[in-house]
Amino acid sequence: MKHNKKRNTAFIYEILSRELTRAILDNNVKNKNKIVFIIKEHFGKGSLLAEELMLYRALLETINIQENIAERMLQETKVAYSKLDGKTIFDAQSQVIAAINKGLSQDVWARFIPNFKSLASVSAIFNNKTSVKKKVLFEQAIVNQMSARHPSKVKTLQSVDNLTYNSFIKKFNDKYGDLLYEQKDLLNRYITSFADDGFELRVYLNEELSRLKGVIADTRPTITEPLILQKLVEIVEYLEGFRRREFVTQDLNKILKTQQLVQELVKND
């Protein structure tokens, strides 16, 4: 049975996420706005496709649990998926496919997706038309992944979110150097925020901006260079003002650079 990637909800979301990354990097505001609208419209909180995507993630992102728990999670996920209405899912997929073809381009379907096999494998687990033999093999692979004590040594079915922003990270690394853990975390939450109304991003930013302000406050007394002090004052004013408005794309690079600056302050303290 040939896998139809356009009828794989996780694949559709991966395509959109990568196109969003491309638009951000190219500063293509028009395309960015189109993609954000499509994601919010079809993968927004409470939508059927968002619910289906959550079940994909339950299998793709869980690691380091006991094998019997992994098997139980697999079975419960399959039961939850069986309760979704297949016809309604098909119609919802048709609508987002049409939106992509009309608003972006049919060329996006030909983009290389490194974790395509993983997405196809999980789709096969959920598909009643998959042969018994293949389904058992796919299910054993996902159980092995979830229960592996050393995931890096297992040929895993890779996470959607872990791969969503890889191209962004590579290009940002080429321009600014290796990303910090905090920067990767910010990028991940930013790109996935369009499917959950930005809730996790807002929670993260509340904590991260407080951390950045704290580090700057602690290191300022040790700095004597007037220009650097003035720059720190401007950054603190920006961070404080940010709490009174919504996050916009222009904030992304500024916060990423602030994270890098704070890291340098800590290293030189």
Buried (B, 14 or more C-beta within 10 A) or exposed (E): EEBEBBBBBBBBBBBBBBBBBBBBBEEBEEBBEBBBEBBBEBBBEEBBBBBBBEBBBBBBBBBEBEEEEBBEBBEEBBEBBEEEEEEEBEEBBEBBBEBBBEEBEEEBBEEEBEBBEBBBBBBBBBBEEBEEEBBEEBBEBBBBBBBBEEBEEBEBBBBBBBBBBBBBBEBBEEEEEEBBEBBBBBBBBBBBBBBBEBEBBEEBBEEBBEEBBEBBEEBBEEBEEEEEEEEBEEBBEBBEEBEEEEBEBEBBEEBBEBBBBBBEBEEEE
